[in-house]
Amino acid sequence: MKALVTGGAGFIGSHLVDHLVTEGIEVVVVDNLSMGKLTNIKHRNQVKIHIEDVQNQQFMQQLLQTERFDYIYFLAAVASVADSIERPAETHLTNHTAVLSMLEYIRQSKLPLKQFLFTSSAAVYGNLPELPKRENSQVDPLSPYAIDKYATERYVLAYGKLYDLPTVCVRFFNVYGPRQNPSSPYSGVLSILTDCLSQERPFTLYGDGLQTRDFIYISDVIQAIWLITTNQVQQQVFNVANGRELSLMTIIKAYEKIAGRQLKVRSTVSRTGEVKRSVANINKLIKLGYSTQWSLEAGLCQYWKGVQHAGS
């Protein structure tokens, strides 16, 4: 079995690559290293790595033709809402065009495939009042990033149905854990919180801190993806989350307790396009056999231990 992971040197991608290797799958990574690092990949001596951009259609098509992948996991993305607002046309090329180009080449070339998994985002739901968010909930994408993710989902599912391709989409909620880069503008809030606590630097709080999120530890994300792969699910969308709504202030208090430190907080106005409340319904995933292995407290403890170990 052979798998392609685009964005495989990034935070989530590298954890997925490591898992696939342990499952005995031959893995090929494509990553331009704009956010990822080769050192993120634990088993990199067992992985074929191409430092290349997914926008390079000629390269990607040649790779697909040569390698004949069984599984394709499309994680490459410009994953910042703020960046997509600043550079909508440029981020669109990675977040939408690159995926569509790959699907079209697979279709035209009639490449055999067991699964094409596209990673979308909870950002597609926007600020609509219905909670928890179900996969069939109304969507209201508020930023170019969220719009691209939703539009690409629609293409991925339509290609599955129209051309009999084994496609599936996952909507990540707020993923955290080791290998997040806190200095990156794309980084999640927990990564930035961890860095501020560790370095005793002030944390910039946007808004009142009452905005809520559904945080999921990286190991549970990999569990979810692997369940979707092994169940050979097709032409569906899955929320990948914990199913628990927590405010940012609640998170800060819990993390201060775990770290045994008080966070210095600097408050400022809310960010444009930011979602106020977010929590997922994960019943579809549970039906596949998913169960959350990591509570927020356990995940934060593990994350903090790793940071302290790396710093010592």
C-alpha positions as CSV (number, residue, x, y, z in Angstrom):
1,M,0.0,0.0,0.0
2,K,1.2,3.5,-0.9
3,A,0.0,6.9,0.4
4,L,0.6,10.5,-0.6
5,V,0.4,13.1,2.2
6,T,0.5,16.7,0.9
7,G,1.6,19.0,3.7
8,G,3.2,16.0,5.4
9,A,6.0,18.0,7.1
10,G,3.4,20.1,8.9
11,F,1.9,19.7,12.3
12,I,-1.0,17.4,11.6
13,G,0.6,16.0,8.4
14,S,3.7,14.7,10.1
15,H,1.7,12.9,12.8
16,L,-0.3,11.2,10.1
17,V,2.9,10.3,8.2
18,D,4.3,8.7,11.3
19,H,1.1,6.7,11.9
20,L,1.0,5.5,8.3
21,V,4.6,4.3,8.5
22,T,3.8,2.3,11.6
23,E,0.9,0.7,9.8
24,G,3.3,-0.6,7.2
25,I,2.3,1.8,4.4
26,E,4.8,3.3,2.0
27,V,4.6,7.1,2.3
28,V,5.4,9.9,0.0
29,V,5.3,13.5,1.3
30,V,5.0,16.7,-0.7
31,D,5.6,19.9,1.3
32,N,7.0,23.3,0.3
33,L,8.2,23.8,3.9
34,S,6.5,27.2,4.2
35,M,5.0,26.0,7.5
36,G,6.3,22.4,7.9
37,K,9.8,21.2,9.0
38,L,11.5,18.0,7.9
39,T,12.4,17.3,11.6
40,N,8.7,17.0,12.3
41,I,8.7,13.6,10.6
42,K,9.9,11.0,13.0
43,H,10.4,8.2,10.5
44,R,11.8,10.4,7.7
45,N,14.4,7.8,6.8
46,Q,11.5,5.5,5.8
47,V,9.6,8.2,3.9
48,K,10.1,9.6,0.4
49,I,10.0,13.4,0.7
50,H,9.6,16.0,-2.1
51,I,10.2,19.6,-1.2
52,E,7.8,21.0,-3.8
53,D,4.6,23.1,-4.0
54,V,1.2,21.4,-4.6
55,Q,0.6,24.3,-7.0
56,N,3.2,22.8,-9.4
57,Q,0.7,20.9,-11.6
58,Q,3.3,19.3,-13.8
59,F,5.2,17.9,-10.9
60,M,2.1,16.7,-9.1
61,Q,0.7,15.0,-12.2
62,Q,4.0,13.2,-12.9
63,L,4.2,12.1,-9.3
64,L,0.6,10.7,-9.4
65,Q,1.4,8.8,-12.7
66,T,4.7,7.4,-11.4
67,E,3.7,6.4,-7.9
68,R,0.1,5.1,-8.4
69,F,-1.0,5.9,-4.8
70,D,-3.7,3.8,-3.0
71,Y,-4.4,6.7,-0.6
72,I,-4.1,10.4,-1.0
73,Y,-4.4,12.7,2.1
74,F,-4.6,16.4,1.0
75,L,-3.5,18.4,4.0
76,A,-1.5,21.1,2.3
77,A,-3.1,24.5,2.9
78,V,-2.5,28.1,3.7
79,A,-4.3,27.6,7.0
80,S,-4.6,31.2,8.2
81,V,-7.9,33.1,8.1
82,A,-6.0,36.4,8.5
83,D,-3.6,35.5,5.6
84,S,-6.6,34.6,3.3
85,I,-8.1,38.0,4.0
86,E,-4.8,39.7,3.2
87,R,-4.1,37.6,0.1
88,P,-7.3,36.0,-1.1
89,A,-6.3,35.3,-4.7
90,E,-2.9,33.7,-3.7
91,T,-4.2,31.5,-0.9
92,H,-7.0,30.3,-3.2
93,L,-4.4,28.7,-5.5
94,T,-3.3,26.3,-2.7
95,N,-6.6,26.0,-0.8
96,H,-8.8,25.3,-3.9
97,T,-7.1,25.2,-7.3
98,A,-4.4,22.7,-6.4
99,V,-7.0,20.2,-5.1
100,L,-9.3,20.6,-8.1
101,S,-6.4,20.2,-10.5
102,M,-5.4,16.9,-8.8
103,L,-8.9,15.5,-8.8
104,E,-9.3,16.4,-12.5
105,Y,-6.0,14.7,-13.4
106,I,-7.0,11.5,-11.4
107,R,-10.4,11.6,-13.3
108,Q,-8.9,12.1,-16.8
109,S,-6.1,9.6,-16.3
110,K,-8.5,7.0,-14.6
111,L,-6.0,6.5,-11.9
112,P,-7.0,3.6,-9.5
113,L,-7.5,4.9,-5.9
114,K,-8.8,3.5,-2.6
115,Q,-9.4,6.9,-1.0
116,F,-8.9,10.6,-1.6
117,L,-9.3,12.4,1.8
118,F,-9.5,16.2,1.8
119,T,-9.0,18.1,5.1
120,S,-11.5,20.9,5.5
121,S,-12.2,23.1,8.5
122,A,-14.9,24.0,11.1
123,A,-14.5,27.5,9.7
124,V,-17.1,26.6,7.1
125,Y,-19.9,26.8,9.7
126,G,-19.3,30.5,10.5
127,N,-21.3,32.3,13.2
128,L,-24.8,30.8,12.6
129,P,-26.5,30.1,16.0
130,E,-27.2,26.4,15.6
131,L,-25.0,24.3,18.0
132,P,-23.6,21.8,18.1
133,K,-22.5,21.9,14.4
134,R,-23.6,18.8,12.5
135,E,-22.2,17.9,9.1
136,N,-25.5,18.8,7.5
137,S,-25.9,22.1,9.4
138,Q,-26.2,25.3,7.4
139,V,-22.9,26.8,6.6
140,D,-21.8,30.5,6.5
141,P,-18.1,30.8,5.6
142,L,-16.9,34.2,6.6
143,S,-13.4,34.4,5.1
144,P,-11.7,33.5,1.8
145,Y,-10.1,30.6,3.7
146,A,-13.5,29.2,4.9
147,I,-15.1,29.8,1.4
148,D,-12.2,27.9,-0.3
149,K,-12.5,25.0,2.1
150,Y,-16.3,24.7,1.6
151,A,-16.1,25.1,-2.2
152,T,-13.3,22.5,-2.4
153,E,-15.4,20.1,-0.2
154,R,-18.2,20.4,-2.7
155,Y,-15.9,19.6,-5.6
156,V,-14.3,16.7,-3.8
157,L,-17.8,15.1,-3.0
158,A,-19.1,15.9,-6.5
159,Y,-16.1,14.3,-8.2
160,G,-16.8,11.2,-6.0
161,K,-20.4,11.0,-7.0
162,L,-20.2,12.0,-10.7
163,Y,-17.0,10.1,-11.6
164,D,-17.1,7.3,-9.0
165,L,-14.0,8.4,-7.1
166,P,-13.6,7.3,-3.5
167,T,-13.5,10.8,-2.0
168,V,-14.2,11.9,1.6
169,C,-13.9,15.2,3.6
170,V,-13.0,15.9,7.2
171,R,-13.7,19.1,9.0
172,F,-11.0,19.7,11.6
173,F,-12.1,21.7,14.7
174,N,-9.3,23.1,16.9
175,V,-6.4,20.7,16.8
176,Y,-3.5,21.0,19.3
177,G,-0.4,19.1,20.4
178,P,3.3,18.7,19.8
179,R,4.9,20.1,16.6
180,Q,2.7,23.2,16.4
181,N,4.8,26.2,15.6
182,P,3.9,29.0,17.9
183,S,5.8,31.6,16.0
184,S,3.8,30.9,12.8
185,P,0.8,33.2,12.0
186,Y,-1.0,30.0,11.2
187,S,-0.6,28.5,14.6
188,G,-3.5,27.5,16.8
189,V,-4.3,29.5,20.0
190,L,-3.1,26.6,22.3
191,S,0.3,26.6,20.7
192,I,0.6,30.3,21.2
193,L,-0.6,30.0,24.8
194,T,1.9,27.2,25.5
195,D,4.7,29.4,24.1
196,C,3.7,32.4,26.2
197,L,3.5,30.3,29.4
198,S,6.8,28.6,28.7
199,Q,8.7,31.8,27.8
200,E,6.7,33.9,30.3
201,R,5.7,36.3,27.5
202,P,2.4,38.3,27.4
203,F,-0.5,36.6,25.6
204,T,-2.6,38.8,23.3
205,L,-6.3,38.1,23.9
206,Y,-8.5,39.1,21.1
207,G,-12.0,40.1,22.3
208,D,-13.4,39.2,25.7
209,G,-12.1,35.6,25.9
210,L,-15.7,34.2,26.0
211,Q,-15.3,32.9,22.4
212,T,-15.7,29.1,22.5
213,R,-13.9,26.3,20.6
214,D,-13.9,22.5,20.4
215,F,-10.3,21.5,21.1
216,I,-9.1,18.1,20.0
217,Y,-5.7,16.5,20.7
218,I,-3.6,15.4,17.7
219,S,-3.7,11.7,18.6
220,D,-7.5,11.7,18.4
221,V,-7.3,13.4,15.0
222,I,-5.1,10.6,13.7
223,Q,-7.4,8.0,15.2
224,A,-10.4,9.6,13.3
225,I,-8.6,9.8,10.0
226,W,-7.4,6.2,10.3
227,L,-10.9,5.0,11.1
228,I,-12.3,6.7,8.0
229,T,-9.6,5.1,5.9
230,T,-10.0,1.6,7.3
231,N,-13.8,1.8,7.0
232,Q,-13.3,2.8,3.4
233,V,-15.9,5.6,3.8
234,Q,-16.8,7.5,0.6
235,Q,-18.6,10.7,-0.4
236,Q,-19.2,11.9,3.1
237,V,-18.2,14.7,5.4
238,F,-17.1,14.1,9.0
239,N,-16.6,16.5,11.9
240,V,-13.3,15.7,13.6
241,A,-13.5,17.1,17.2
242,N,-13.9,16.4,20.8
243,G,-17.6,17.3,21.1
244,R,-17.0,19.7,24.1
245,E,-17.5,23.5,24.0
246,L,-15.0,25.5,26.0
247,S,-14.3,29.2,26.3
248,L,-10.8,30.6,25.8
249,M,-10.9,31.9,29.4
250,T,-11.7,28.4,30.7
251,I,-8.7,27.1,28.7
252,I,-6.4,29.7,30.1
253,K,-7.4,29.0,33.7
254,A,-6.9,25.2,33.2
255,Y,-3.5,25.7,31.5
256,E,-2.3,28.0,34.2
257,K,-3.1,25.3,36.8
258,I,-1.3,22.6,34.8
259,A,1.8,24.9,34.2
260,G,1.8,26.3,37.7
261,R,2.2,29.7,36.2
262,Q,0.1,32.8,35.7
263,L,-0.3,34.1,32.2
264,K,0.3,37.7,31.5
265,V,-2.7,38.8,29.3
266,R,-2.8,41.8,27.0
267,S,-6.3,42.5,25.7
268,T,-7.2,43.9,22.3
269,V,-10.3,44.1,19.9
270,S,-11.8,41.0,18.3
271,R,-10.4,39.9,14.9
272,T,-12.3,40.3,11.7
273,G,-14.0,37.1,10.5
274,E,-13.5,35.3,13.8
275,V,-16.2,32.8,14.8
276,K,-17.8,33.5,18.3
277,R,-18.9,30.0,19.3
278,S,-18.0,26.6,18.0
279,V,-18.6,23.0,19.1
280,A,-19.2,19.8,17.0
281,N,-21.6,17.0,16.9
282,I,-19.4,13.9,16.4
283,N,-22.0,11.2,16.2
284,K,-21.1,10.2,12.7
285,L,-17.5,9.6,13.7
286,I,-18.6,7.7,16.8
287,K,-20.7,5.3,14.6
288,L,-17.4,4.4,12.9
289,G,-15.9,3.4,16.3
290,Y,-14.4,6.7,17.3
291,S,-14.1,7.6,21.0
292,T,-12.2,10.5,22.4
293,Q,-9.0,9.2,24.2
294,W,-7.7,12.6,25.3
295,S,-9.6,15.0,27.6
296,L,-8.5,18.6,27.4
297,E,-6.7,18.3,30.8
298,A,-4.8,15.1,29.7
299,G,-3.9,16.7,26.4
300,L,-2.6,19.9,27.9
301,C,-0.6,17.9,30.5
302,Q,1.0,15.9,27.7
303,Y,1.6,19.0,25.6
304,W,3.2,20.9,28.6
305,K,5.4,17.9,29.5
306,G,6.7,17.8,26.0
307,V,7.5,21.5,26.0
308,Q,9.3,21.3,29.3
309,H,11.2,18.2,28.2
310,A,12.3,19.9,24.9
311,G,13.4,23.0,26.9
312,S,15.4,21.1,29.5
